[in-house]
Amino acid sequence: MGSDVPFFAAGEQAAIVEGRGESVRPLPAIEGGAGVLLAASSAELSTSRVFARYDEMLSAPADKNSSSDQMALALRDGMSGAGLAELASEMADANQLWPAAASLSPELVDRRDTLERATDWRWALSGSGPTLFCVLPTLDAAIEAGTRLAAERPPELAGVMLCAVDLDNPDNAWREP
């Protein structure tokens, strides 16, 4: 079982998750909600290969808590969807697996650049990839951005499913294709 499963099973918008996922401490809900736009590729990117590449590339011990601590503190104090979108944008490079995933799947770099230019928002890697995501201030903003991307469909998004979700509902609010 993946370490993220207990968080999703808990049904919380936000939580501090520690250990291998066994400790889930809920954080306050986002005021007004937020939208998440996902760009999910069907390309295979093995988690074990990404972690092995991360280990190869690691030259110094990484500070594993600074980004997550910053996010947890902000969420504890209460946050709007717009505030979460701004903070998530500032933390787009916080996933320490990005360099490893990008080195194994260089099209991720072009895809991320295209998505950022098209939406004017920063995009981040979800887990070990290949899915990229962007947090937007509202679900409507995520659907609007996804609709524009689907209409333009740049070549870097070939074979990519776009979907918009909110923080309260696990079902897609919008999806293409």
C-alpha positions as CSV (number, residue, x, y, z in Angstrom):
1,M,0.0,0.0,0.0
2,G,1.3,3.5,-0.9
3,S,2.1,5.9,1.9
4,D,-0.5,8.4,0.5
5,V,-3.5,5.9,0.8
6,P,-4.2,6.7,4.5
7,F,-4.5,10.4,3.7
8,F,-7.0,9.8,0.9
9,A,-8.9,7.3,3.1
10,A,-9.2,9.9,5.9
11,G,-11.2,12.2,3.5
12,E,-9.5,15.4,4.7
13,Q,-8.8,18.4,2.4
14,A,-5.4,18.9,4.1
15,A,-3.5,17.0,6.7
16,I,0.0,16.5,8.1
17,V,0.9,13.0,7.2
18,E,4.0,11.4,8.8
19,G,5.8,8.1,8.8
20,R,4.7,5.8,6.1
21,G,1.3,7.4,6.1
22,E,0.1,6.0,9.4
23,S,-0.1,9.4,11.2
24,V,-2.7,11.7,9.6
25,R,-3.4,14.9,11.5
26,P,-6.2,17.0,9.8
27,L,-5.6,20.7,9.1
28,P,-8.4,23.4,8.7
29,A,-10.3,23.3,5.5
30,I,-9.5,25.8,2.7
31,E,-11.9,28.8,2.9
32,G,-13.9,28.9,-0.3
33,G,-12.2,25.8,-1.6
34,A,-9.7,25.6,-4.5
35,G,-9.4,23.9,-7.8
36,V,-6.7,21.5,-9.0
37,L,-6.0,21.0,-12.6
38,L,-4.1,17.7,-13.5
39,A,-2.3,16.8,-16.6
40,A,-2.0,13.0,-16.4
41,S,0.2,11.3,-19.0
42,S,-0.3,7.7,-20.0
43,A,3.5,7.4,-20.3
44,E,5.1,5.0,-17.8
45,L,7.5,6.4,-15.3
46,S,8.4,3.7,-12.7
47,T,8.4,4.9,-9.1
48,S,11.3,2.6,-8.3
49,R,13.4,4.0,-11.2
50,V,12.6,7.6,-10.2
51,F,13.8,6.9,-6.6
52,A,16.9,5.1,-7.8
53,R,17.7,8.1,-10.1
54,Y,17.1,10.4,-7.1
55,D,19.6,8.4,-5.1
56,E,22.1,8.6,-7.9
57,M,21.7,12.4,-8.2
58,L,21.7,13.2,-4.5
59,S,24.9,15.0,-3.6
60,A,23.9,16.3,-0.2
61,P,21.2,15.3,2.3
62,A,18.0,17.1,1.4
63,D,16.0,19.2,3.8
64,K,12.8,17.1,3.7
65,N,10.6,19.2,5.9
66,S,11.1,22.9,5.0
67,S,8.4,23.0,2.2
68,S,5.9,20.8,4.0
69,D,6.4,22.7,7.3
70,Q,5.9,26.0,5.5
71,M,2.6,24.7,3.9
72,A,1.4,23.2,7.2
73,L,2.0,26.4,9.1
74,A,0.1,28.4,6.5
75,L,-2.8,25.9,6.5
76,R,-3.0,25.9,10.3
77,D,-3.5,29.6,10.3
78,G,-6.4,29.3,7.8
79,M,-6.2,29.9,4.1
80,S,-8.4,30.8,1.2
81,G,-8.3,29.1,-2.2
82,A,-6.4,32.1,-3.6
83,G,-3.9,31.9,-0.8
84,L,-3.4,28.2,-1.4
85,A,-2.9,28.7,-5.1
86,E,-0.3,31.4,-4.5
87,L,1.6,29.3,-2.0
88,A,1.4,26.2,-4.2
89,S,2.8,28.2,-7.1
90,E,5.7,29.4,-5.0
91,M,6.4,25.8,-4.0
92,A,6.2,24.3,-7.5
93,D,9.8,23.0,-7.2
94,A,9.4,21.6,-3.7
95,N,9.0,18.0,-4.9
96,Q,12.6,16.7,-4.6
97,L,11.8,14.0,-7.1
98,W,11.4,16.5,-10.0
99,P,15.0,16.5,-11.2
100,A,15.1,12.7,-11.2
101,A,11.7,12.3,-13.0
102,A,12.7,15.0,-15.5
103,S,16.0,13.3,-16.3
104,L,14.2,10.0,-17.0
105,S,11.3,11.6,-18.9
106,P,12.6,14.8,-20.5
107,E,9.2,15.4,-22.2
108,L,8.0,16.4,-18.6
109,V,10.2,19.5,-18.8
110,D,8.6,20.6,-22.2
111,R,5.1,19.7,-20.9
112,R,5.6,21.7,-17.7
113,D,6.9,24.7,-19.6
114,T,4.0,24.6,-22.0
115,L,1.5,24.3,-19.2
116,E,3.0,27.2,-17.3
117,R,3.0,29.5,-20.4
118,A,-0.5,28.6,-21.3
119,T,-2.0,29.1,-17.8
120,D,0.3,31.7,-16.2
121,W,0.5,29.4,-13.1
122,R,3.4,27.2,-11.9
123,W,2.9,23.5,-12.3
124,A,4.4,20.8,-10.0
125,L,5.1,17.1,-10.2
126,S,2.7,14.8,-8.4
127,G,4.6,12.2,-6.4
128,S,7.2,10.5,-8.7
129,G,5.3,11.5,-11.8
130,P,4.4,11.6,-14.6
131,T,1.3,13.6,-13.6
132,L,1.7,17.3,-13.3
133,F,-0.7,19.5,-11.4
134,C,-1.6,23.2,-10.7
135,V,-3.6,24.6,-7.8
136,L,-5.9,27.4,-8.8
137,P,-8.0,29.7,-6.6
138,T,-11.3,28.1,-7.5
139,L,-12.7,25.0,-9.2
140,D,-14.2,27.2,-11.9
141,A,-10.7,28.7,-12.6
142,A,-9.4,25.1,-12.9
143,I,-12.2,24.1,-15.3
144,E,-11.7,27.3,-17.4
145,A,-7.9,26.7,-17.6
146,G,-8.4,23.1,-18.6
147,T,-11.0,24.0,-21.2
148,R,-8.6,26.5,-22.8
149,L,-5.8,23.9,-22.8
150,A,-8.0,21.3,-24.4
151,A,-9.1,23.7,-27.1
152,E,-5.5,24.7,-27.9
153,R,-4.1,21.2,-27.3
154,P,-0.4,22.0,-27.9
155,P,1.8,19.1,-29.1
156,E,3.4,18.7,-25.7
157,L,0.0,17.6,-24.4
158,A,-0.5,14.7,-26.8
159,G,-1.6,11.7,-24.9
160,V,-2.4,13.7,-21.8
161,M,-5.7,13.6,-19.9
162,L,-6.7,16.9,-18.4
163,C,-9.0,16.9,-15.4
164,A,-10.2,19.4,-12.8
165,V,-11.1,18.5,-9.3
166,D,-11.9,20.3,-6.1
167,L,-10.6,19.6,-2.6
168,D,-13.9,18.1,-1.3
169,N,-14.9,15.7,-4.0
170,P,-12.8,12.8,-5.4
171,D,-14.7,12.8,-8.6
172,N,-13.6,14.8,-11.6
173,A,-15.6,18.0,-12.0
174,W,-14.3,18.3,-15.6
175,R,-12.2,16.0,-17.8
176,E,-10.8,15.8,-21.4
177,P,-10.6,13.3,-23.0
